Amino acid sequence: MRIVLTDPIIDRFRDVLTRGGSDGHDWEFLVGRPDEEVISRLGDAEVLVASRVSAEMAGAAPALRLVHVTGAGVDRVALDALAPAVHVCNTFHHGRSIAEYVVMAAIMLFRRVPRADRSLRAGRWESVALDPAVPLGGTLAGRTVGLVGMGEIGGAVARAASALGMRVRAVRRDPGAPVPPGVVVDRVDGQDRLPDLLASSDLVVLTVPLSAETRGLVGAAELAAMRPDAVLVNVSRGPIIDEDALYEALAERRIGGAALDVWWGHPKDGLGARGYSRPFDALDNVVMTPHHSGHTLETFAGRARDIAANIGRLSSGHPLENVVRAGVRP
């Protein structure tokens, strides 16, 4: 089969993908190439391995049998533009990495590490031993984490939080669905109970995918429902939160802090090195990272193995795994 790959991270695992060059397929690696060049090379491609597929790419690939997304989200894939026969699969392995990030960021915020780091770099030694006005930080044990979403990421966060002595509650689209294996949760409600979850949680973690239903899910009213010392962590997608409302809540100290790993734009969108328009970087109650909470060796090595295995299944006629959309032959 002819396979085109455009994803720059999975490109690092060529040996895994091609089984050391012995898989017998014709791979073309087009990382960093302009869309026009990619489109010109898709005419006889049977598999496209990518994180983004435009409608133009879909229309230029009449022989396509499989689009294998290199992560979990398919919001950057023009599904409606793909021919009905094209399978779409995704891959995961990021739950543990993101859960560790959530714990790390939450501890940093509850212990006020961003402020302490910034002050010390500026030559100021701010310590409770020297200044009674400096507030004491807190531990995670005994606090409540509220999860918005309970998929792979939410389940991994719940397991990590429970291990640290936190209470866990969640809202999800289908509250009656089984909880992930090994998860101990106090209660699971539908998304209509989001205001109650926000009001009762010390740590709120957003893990839902971006959709028409979740875009703008957390706005001014939802932020106002949070506790004044609560911490918000977003590891889903930026547009799930209203940017202006979040900035105002943080700047005015109406919530305790936020860890933002996802943003409202991307450098490729013309925002330079920023994915935001408000000055979050001027705040000392924010942990900022460039969408890398899941970017570990373990995450992407596992994803490369999944992709290689699914390509093998397609070649041999066996059922695919992690199917987001099953192709239908006319």
C-alpha positions in Angstrom: 0.0 0.0 0.0 1.1 3.6 -0.5 1.1 5.6 2.7 1.5 9.3 3.2 2.5 10.7 6.6 2.4 14.4 7.5 2.5 14.5 11.3 5.9 15.8 12.6 5.8 14.0 16.0 4.9 10.5 14.8 7.5 11.1 12.1 10.1 10.6 14.8 9.0 6.9 15.1 9.6 5.8 11.5 11.3 2.6 12.6 8.2 1.6 14.6 5.8 2.6 11.9 7.6 0.8 9.1 8.7 -2.1 11.3 12.3 -1.2 10.5 11.5 -0.8 6.8 10.4 -4.4 6.5 6.6 -3.9 6.4 6.6 -3.9 2.6 4.6 -0.7 2.1 5.5 2.4 0.2 5.8 5.3 2.7 6.2 8.9 1.8 7.0 11.3 4.6 5.8 14.8 3.9 6.4 16.5 7.2 6.5 20.3 7.0 5.5 20.4 3.4 2.9 23.0 2.3 -0.7 21.8 1.8 -0.4 22.2 -2.0 2.5 19.7 -2.2 0.7 17.2 0.1 -2.4 17.5 -2.0 -0.4 16.8 -5.2 1.0 13.6 -3.7 -2.3 12.1 -2.4 -3.7 10.9 -5.8 -2.8 7.2 -5.3 -2.4 7.2 -1.5 -4.4 4.4 0.3 -3.5 5.5 3.9 -3.0 9.0 5.2 -1.4 9.4 8.7 -2.0 12.9 9.9 -3.3 15.1 12.7 -5.1 17.4 10.2 -7.0 16.6 7.0 -8.5 19.5 5.1 -11.4 19.1 2.7 -9.0 19.8 -0.2 -6.8 16.9 1.0 -9.8 14.6 1.2 -10.9 15.5 -2.3 -7.5 14.9 -3.7 -7.3 11.3 -2.5 -9.7 9.1 -4.5 -7.8 5.9 -3.6 -7.9 6.6 0.2 -8.9 3.7 2.4 -7.8 4.8 5.8 -7.2 8.1 7.6 -5.3 7.3 10.8 -5.4 10.3 13.1 -2.2 10.5 15.2 -4.1 11.4 18.4 -7.5 11.1 20.0 -9.2 14.2 18.6 -10.7 14.3 15.1 -11.9 18.0 15.2 -9.2 18.9 12.6 -10.4 16.3 10.1 -12.9 17.2 7.5 -14.9 14.0 8.0 -17.8 15.1 5.7 -15.4 15.6 2.8 -14.0 12.1 3.0 -15.5 9.5 0.7 -18.0 7.1 2.4 -15.6 4.1 2.0 -12.8 5.8 4.0 -12.2 4.4 7.5 -11.1 6.9 10.2 -9.2 5.7 13.2 -7.6 7.4 16.2 -5.2 6.4 19.0 -4.7 7.3 22.6 -2.0 6.4 25.2 -2.0 10.0 26.5 -4.1 9.5 29.7 -1.3 8.7 32.1 1.0 11.5 30.8 -1.8 14.1 31.0 -2.9 12.9 34.4 0.6 13.5 35.7 0.6 16.9 34.2 -2.7 17.8 35.9 -1.3 16.7 39.2 1.9 18.6 38.7 0.1 21.8 37.6 -2.4 21.6 40.5 0.3 21.2 43.1 2.2 24.2 41.6 -0.9 26.3 41.8 -2.0 25.2 45.3 1.5 25.8 46.5 1.8 29.1 44.5 4.9 28.0 42.7 4.5 30.4 39.7 4.5 33.4 42.0 7.4 32.1 44.1 9.4 31.3 41.0 8.8 34.7 39.5 9.6 36.6 42.7 12.8 34.7 43.4 14.0 35.3 39.8 13.4 39.0 40.4 15.5 39.0 43.6 12.6 38.8 46.1 12.6 36.1 48.8 8.9 35.8 49.6 8.5 33.3 52.5 6.0 32.7 55.3 9.1 32.6 57.5 9.8 36.2 56.8 6.5 37.8 55.9 3.2 37.1 57.7 1.3 38.4 54.7 2.5 35.5 52.5 -0.3 32.9 52.4 0.3 29.3 53.2 -0.1 26.8 50.4 -2.1 23.6 50.6 -1.9 19.9 49.8 -4.2 18.0 47.4 -5.2 15.4 50.0 -8.7 15.9 51.3 -9.7 18.2 48.4 -12.3 17.5 45.8 -11.5 17.2 42.1 -14.4 17.8 39.7 -13.9 16.2 36.3 -15.7 17.6 33.2 -15.6 14.4 31.1 -14.8 10.9 32.0 -12.9 9.3 29.1 -9.3 8.0 29.0 -8.0 11.3 30.4 -10.7 11.8 33.0 -10.2 8.2 34.2 -6.4 8.6 34.5 -6.8 11.9 36.4 -9.3 10.2 38.7 -7.0 7.3 39.5 -4.1 9.7 40.2 -6.2 12.1 42.3 -7.6 9.2 44.4 -4.1 7.9 45.0 -3.2 11.3 46.5 -6.2 11.3 48.8 -8.6 13.5 46.8 -12.4 13.0 46.5 -13.5 12.6 42.9 -16.7 13.6 41.2 -17.6 14.1 37.5 -20.1 15.2 35.0 -20.3 13.6 31.6 -22.7 13.3 28.7 -23.9 9.8 29.7 -23.8 9.6 33.5 -25.0 6.0 33.4 -22.0 4.7 31.3 -19.5 2.5 33.1 -16.6 4.4 34.8 -13.1 3.5 33.5 -11.4 0.6 35.2 -9.8 1.3 38.5 -11.7 4.5 39.0 -13.2 5.3 42.4 -15.6 8.2 42.1 -18.0 9.7 44.7 -20.7 10.6 42.1 -21.1 11.0 38.3 -23.8 13.3 37.0 -25.0 14.6 33.6 -23.6 17.8 32.2 -26.7 19.7 33.4 -25.2 19.4 36.9 -22.0 21.3 35.8 -22.8 24.4 38.0 -23.1 22.1 41.1 -19.8 20.4 40.3 -18.0 23.8 39.8 -19.4 25.1 43.1 -18.3 22.0 45.1 -14.8 21.4 43.6 -11.4 22.6 44.7 -9.8 21.5 41.4 -11.8 21.5 38.1 -10.3 19.6 35.2 -11.7 19.9 31.7 -11.2 16.8 29.6 -14.1 16.9 27.1 -13.6 17.0 23.3 -14.4 20.1 21.4 -17.8 20.1 19.7 -20.7 22.3 19.1 -22.1 21.2 22.5 -18.9 22.0 24.5 -17.6 25.1 22.7 -18.0 28.0 25.3 -19.0 25.5 27.9 -17.3 27.5 30.6 -18.1 31.2 30.5 -18.6 34.0 33.0 -21.5 32.4 34.8 -19.6 29.1 35.2 -16.5 30.8 36.5 -18.6 32.8 38.9 -19.9 29.5 40.3 -16.4 28.3 41.2 -14.9 28.7 44.7 -12.6 31.8 45.0 -9.6 29.6 45.8 -10.4 26.9 43.3 -8.0 25.9 40.5 -9.0 25.2 36.9 -7.0 23.0 34.6 -7.7 22.8 30.9 -6.2 19.9 28.9 -9.0 19.6 26.4 -9.3 22.5 23.9 -9.0 26.2 24.4 -12.4 27.3 23.0 -14.2 25.2 25.6 -13.6 28.3 27.9 -14.5 31.9 27.1 -11.1 33.6 26.9 -12.2 37.0 28.1 -14.2 35.6 31.0 -11.3 33.5 32.2 -8.8 36.3 32.0 -11.0 38.6 34.0 -11.7 35.9 36.6 -7.9 35.3 37.0 -6.8 38.9 36.9 -9.4 39.9 39.5 -8.5 36.8 41.7 -12.1 35.5 41.6 -10.7 32.0 41.2 -7.4 30.8 42.7 -5.6 30.0 39.4 -5.5 28.1 36.2 -3.2 25.7 34.3 -3.7 26.2 30.5 -2.2 23.7 28.2 -4.6 24.4 25.3 -5.4 27.7 23.8 -7.7 29.6 21.5 -5.3 29.6 18.6 -2.0 28.1 17.3 1.1 29.7 15.8 0.0 28.3 12.5 -3.1 30.5 12.7 -0.9 33.6 12.5 -0.7 34.3 16.2 3.1 34.1 16.3 4.2 32.2 19.4 1.0 32.9 21.2 -2.3 31.1 21.2 -4.1 33.8 23.2 -5.1 37.5 22.9 -5.3 38.5 26.6 -2.1 38.9 28.7 -2.2 35.7 30.6 1.6 35.8 30.7 1.4 38.8 33.0 -0.5 36.8 35.7 1.3 35.0 38.5 -1.6 32.6 39.2 -1.4 30.8 35.8 0.7 27.8 34.6 1.2 28.1 30.8 2.3 25.3 28.5 2.1 25.0 24.7 -0.2 22.0 24.4 2.4 19.5 25.6 0.7 17.8 28.6 0.5 14.5 26.7 3.8 14.9 24.8 5.9 12.1 26.3 7.9 9.3 24.8 5.5 6.8 26.2 2.5 8.5 24.6 3.9 8.7 21.0 5.7 5.3 21.0 2.3 3.7 21.9 0.5 5.7 19.2 3.1 4.7 16.6 2.6 1.0 17.5 -1.2 1.4 17.2 -0.9 3.0 13.8 1.5 0.4 12.5 -0.8 -2.4 13.8 -3.9 -0.9 12.2 -2.1 -0.5 8.9 -1.2 -4.2 9.1 -4.8 -5.1 9.8 -6.0 -3.1 6.8 -3.4 -4.7 4.6 -4.4 -8.2 5.7 -8.2 -7.6 5.7 -8.6 -7.9 9.5 -11.0 -5.6 11.5 -9.5 -2.2 12.5 -9.3 -1.0 16.1 -10.1 2.5 17.5 -12.5 3.1 14.7 -14.1 6.6 14.8 -15.9 6.2 11.5 -16.2 2.9 9.6 -15.9 3.1 5.9 -19.0 2.0 3.9 -18.6 0.6 0.4 -21.2 1.7 -2.1 
